[in-house]
Amino acid sequence: MKVKILEKTIVRNFARKADVLKKIISSDVRSRFFYLLILVGVGALLSVGGPLLLKFSVDHLGDTSSENSHQSAAILVSAYVCVIWIDKVLKEYKAALYIRVEQGIQRTLIDNVLRAIMAFKLDLDSSVTTQSVHEELSNGLIGFRMLFSNYTMILIPVFFQFIVMLNVFFLVYGVAYLLIMVLAFSVYAMLFFRSARNLQILQRKALAYRTCAGSKMTDALLNIEAVGAFSLENDVVSTVDDQMARAEKIWAEFSTRRLFYGVAQISVIVVALAAVLGIAFIQVKDGDVTAGGLVLLIFYLASIVQPMESLSLAYKEVKQGEVLFSKLFKYMEFVKKPQSLPDIKLQDSSSPSLEFRKVSFRQSNRQLTLSNASFKIPGGSLTAIVGASGSGKTTVSRLLMRFYKPSSGEILINGFNVSSFSTESLRRLITWVPQNATLFDESVFFNVWVGNVDSSASEVRSAMEAAYASIFLMRFPEGSESYAGGRVGQLSGGERQRIAIARAYLRGSRVIVFDEATSALDTVNEKLFFSRLKSDFKALTRIIITHKLEAVVDAEQIIVMAGGEVVEVGTHVELLSQVGEYARLWNSRSGVKEELIT
């Protein structure tokens, strides 16, 4: 019963994956795959049919009643040699075609999975780390290659070969031989599937520990300065070693069980071969089986052992490949049909207004990070969003960029719900500058240029000057062609933020959101930045999310947040006069007691 359930699960999982692959791979790759299957079938027929020619040639040699027996035997042997040559040529052609099909499917997989993750990464569980995603994708590609190679080069060919071989057993040797082989295959299959089920459970556990160890190790290497600064080297090594030790223990149990099932499976085949050969020798002695028939039987039995061993190994690799590929396949479920939503088209050149209307947001099963938030931001205005840490400020910016979707409520641009427009056009309209300035492992020039890939070199330099980034680049010999670095480079936090600000300027969007984007700037450069933002970019709708209240005292509107709610809205003077949350924050930062505010 369990075997049947497992078989159904295997078929269902394979059909599900095959259906997805059929939808995403190109017609050329599908055609090549079809030709590959044809070659597999032809190869199976040749591998079984060739020995039949050898049987007939041996029978002709032993036939003394015919004058042309030797001539017929020579023709049959020549045909057998030709079949061998054709079979080898087809195998080489099959190997060449296999490479093209595998690379085509693998390229399609990488393309679709990368698109899915780039578009929907933030829809994943927040506990999923970048390191674990990278580990799972790498393992997933390995799993795909294991699945594809074993299915096309071993499992399917051996299946065809066994079907043809069993028919030959029945036609040439009778039902007794067929029953013995069917019984042997049935017992073998029962042990086979039972071992696969047990071993797969252990593999999943071991891979989970290994993935965790890889994630911890990668995270430590990416943050190696912090590890060294806090003397955490031994803790990191101990944590990784603990995960690897658990994986090692499970792999030890895996190898023991695999040994047991392997010996049991081989014993079944050997017993079946002994029984078949015993019957065959008796029938040869009685004259019921010819010498050629005995040669064919020995040839087939010898050819069965190796495929059965390879079949066992292939199936184990298939199960391991399914475990690995399932990690990648789950990301493919995020692949959605291209958006058919229209682009945002503003009727005039003015900057748009924004509105949050009773917006709430909850990530996974966590508490609300934004609760019934409502506010309006006039077009072309300078608006600040302030509040203590955890008040929901950054959530506002991420919802606006549609990195997250509101749990309830509406986000409007010029009175239209942003969900009615394509995400791509929304992100062309709005530029977001986060606190952590993310830079690519490229030059400073490249990191600014990606803000608008259609811009010229002079426009890139102008953007760097507007963000006061060209000043610090003067100390580098290569200037703007200096290497910026990904996570750890030669630039300070403030310099990295200025590059990110320059990139935002170059994008030329109508709305620009600075989410703690000046937190690493010194006082002088921060004042220069806000001065330019107020003067040179006053036509834009500007949103500044910050905890530095003194930097936004001149904002046309200040939105105060606390506990995920909008608690106050007004100008600096108006909010101070209300003696509320903003006044409390202002007093706590300026050192003035709340009692002095009247």
Secondary structure, 3 states (H helix, E strand, C coil): CHHHHHHHHHHHHHHHHHHHHHHHCCHHHHHHHHHHHHHHHHHHHHHHHHHHHHHHHHHHHCCCCCCCHHHHHHHHHHHHHHHHHHHHHHHHHHHHHHHHHHHHHHHHHHHHHHHHHHHHHHHCCCCCCHHHHHHHHHHHHHHHHHHHHHHHHHHHHHHHHHHHHHHHHHHHHCHHHHHHHHHHHHHHHHHHHHHHHHHHHHHHHHHHHHHHHHHHHHHHHHCHHHHHHCCCHHHHHHHHHHHHHHHHHHHHHHHHHHHHHHHHHHHHHHHHHHHHHHHHHHHHHHCCCCHHHHHHHHHHHHHHHHHHHHHHHHHHHHHHHHHHHHHHHHHHCCCCCCCCCCCCCCCCCCCCCEEEEEEEEECCCCCEEEEEEEEEECCCCEEEEEECCCCCHHHHHHHHCCCCCCCEEEEEECCEEHHHCCHHHHHHHEEEECCCCCCCCCEHHHHHHCCCCCCCHHHHHHHHHHCCHHHHHCCCCCHHHCECCCCCCCCCHHHHHHHHHHHHHHHCCCEEEEECCCCCCCHHHHHHHHHHHHHCCCCCEEEEEECCHHHHCCCCEEEEEECCEEEEEECHHHHHHHCCHHHHHHHHHHCCCHHHCC
